[in-house]
Amino acid sequence: SRQTIVSNLDICASLIDLKKEIFFSTPNSFLFTFYFFLIFTRKLECAMMRKLKNEELNRDSISAFKLSKKTPVILILDNIRSLNNIGSIFRSADAFRIEKIYLCGITAQPPHKDIHKTALGSTESVAWEYIPKAAHLVLKLLEEGVKLYAVEQVEGAQTLDSFQPEKNVKHGFILGNEVHGVQQALIDLTNNAVEIPQWGTKHSLNISVATGIILWDFMTKWQKH
């Protein structure tokens, strides 16, 4: 297309440090050969960077996902008010193939159209359970040997960059209400907290964004064991 030709011409002109009008007016066959060579190589690069179609992503079926080996991590969502956030967290949990999500307090449960809007079907693949009282769940998981961390800004919190998962240990992360955060009572029970370092003016991340960061960090570090 004309736009592609102009784009490639700009690349060529910048590489040989000539203005376009000089480039076209120069009676030098080498320059024109070089120009067409650049267009050809750019097309090859574009071919190598072709966007994949959905059917090329090798996505698991729901049944295959449920039978697959899971990342040894669980999430506890306590008093999450936004259904869109809940759906987004399910989607991230599916992406990193985690073991389970626990929904506690006022956190809504599937099926719900507002959860489905962002979950895109991941509520069918990711295991989940509703437990009314998060504190009861935390005590039970601690007794089972799960290493629990509150994702919160607290005194003595471990920064995410320094966090290292323990080998052969199941881990869990507690995420709290969008306004009030993780309950102090749950922080006291776990006595562990991890904080995502931030350098802006808000020091606040959307809970679904924070979950994605936590899960990606855990997955990349756990795979090295």
Residue pairs with C-beta under 8 A, 6 or more apart in sequence:
5 39
8 35
8 38
8 39
8 42
9 20
9 23
9 35
10 20
11 38
11 42
12 23
12 34
12 35
12 38
12 39
13 19
13 20
13 23
15 38
16 23
16 31
16 34
18 26
23 31
23 35
60 68
60 125
62 121
62 124
62 125
65 94
65 97
65 125
66 125
66 127
68 97
69 97
70 97
70 98
70 99
71 96
71 97
71 98
71 99
71 215
71 218
71 219
71 222
72 99
72 169
72 170
72 171
72 222
73 96
73 98
73 99
73 165
73 170
73 171
73 172
73 173
73 215
73 218
73 222
74 98
74 99
74 100
74 101
74 102
74 141
74 146
74 170
74 171
74 172
74 173
75 89
75 93
75 98
75 100
75 101
75 102
75 172
75 173
75 175
75 211
76 101
76 102
76 104
76 134
76 137
76 138
76 148
76 172
76 173
76 174
76 175
77 86
77 89
77 101
77 102
77 103
77 104
77 107
77 175
78 104
78 105
78 107
78 134
78 174
78 175
78 176
78 177
78 182
78 183
78 186
79 104
79 105
79 106
79 107
79 134
79 176
79 177
79 180
79 183
80 86
80 89
80 103
80 106
80 107
80 108
80 175
80 176
80 177
80 178
80 207
81 106
81 177
81 178
81 179
82 178
82 207
83 108
83 112
83 114
83 115
83 117
84 114
84 115
84 117
84 118
84 208
85 118
85 178
85 206
85 207
85 208
86 103
86 107
86 108
86 115
86 118
86 119
87 114
87 115
87 116
87 117
87 118
87 119
87 120
87 122
87 123
88 118
88 119
88 208
88 211
89 101
89 175
89 207
89 208
89 211
90 101
90 110
90 115
90 118
90 119
90 122
90 123
90 126
90 128
91 118
91 119
91 120
91 122
92 208
92 211
92 212
92 215
93 101
93 122
93 126
93 211
93 215
94 122
94 125
94 126
95 215
96 215
96 216
96 218
96 219
98 126
98 215
99 127
99 170
100 126
100 127
100 128
100 129
101 126
101 127
101 128
101 129
102 128
102 129
102 130
102 131
102 134
102 137
103 109
103 128
103 129
103 130
103 131
104 130
104 131
104 132
104 133
104 134
104 137
105 132
105 133
105 134
107 130
108 114
108 115
109 128
109 130
110 116
110 119
110 123
110 128
111 123
115 123
116 123
118 208
131 137
134 174
134 183
134 186
135 183
135 185
135 186
135 189
138 148
138 174
138 186
138 189
138 190
139 189
141 148
141 172
142 148
142 189
142 190
145 169
145 170
146 169
146 170
146 171
146 172
147 166
147 169
147 170
147 171
147 172
147 192
148 171
148 172
148 173
148 174
148 189
148 190
148 192
149 158
149 163
149 171
149 172
149 173
149 174
149 190
149 192
149 193
149 194
150 173
150 174
150 176
150 182
150 186
150 187
150 190
150 192
150 193
150 194
151 173
151 174
151 175
151 176
151 182
151 193
151 194
151 195
151 196
151 210
151 211
151 214
152 174
152 176
152 181
152 182
152 187
152 193
152 195
153 181
153 195
153 203
154 187
154 193
154 195
156 193
157 193
157 194
157 195
158 192
158 193
158 194
158 195
159 194
159 195
159 196
159 197
160 194
160 195
160 196
160 197
160 213
160 214
160 217
161 197
163 194
163 217
163 221
164 221
165 171
165 218
165 221
165 222
165 225
167 225
171 218
173 194
173 211
173 214
173 218
174 182
174 186
174 190
175 182
175 207
175 210
175 211
176 182
176 183
176 186
178 206
178 207
182 193
187 193
194 214
196 205
196 210
196 213
196 214
198 204
198 205
205 213
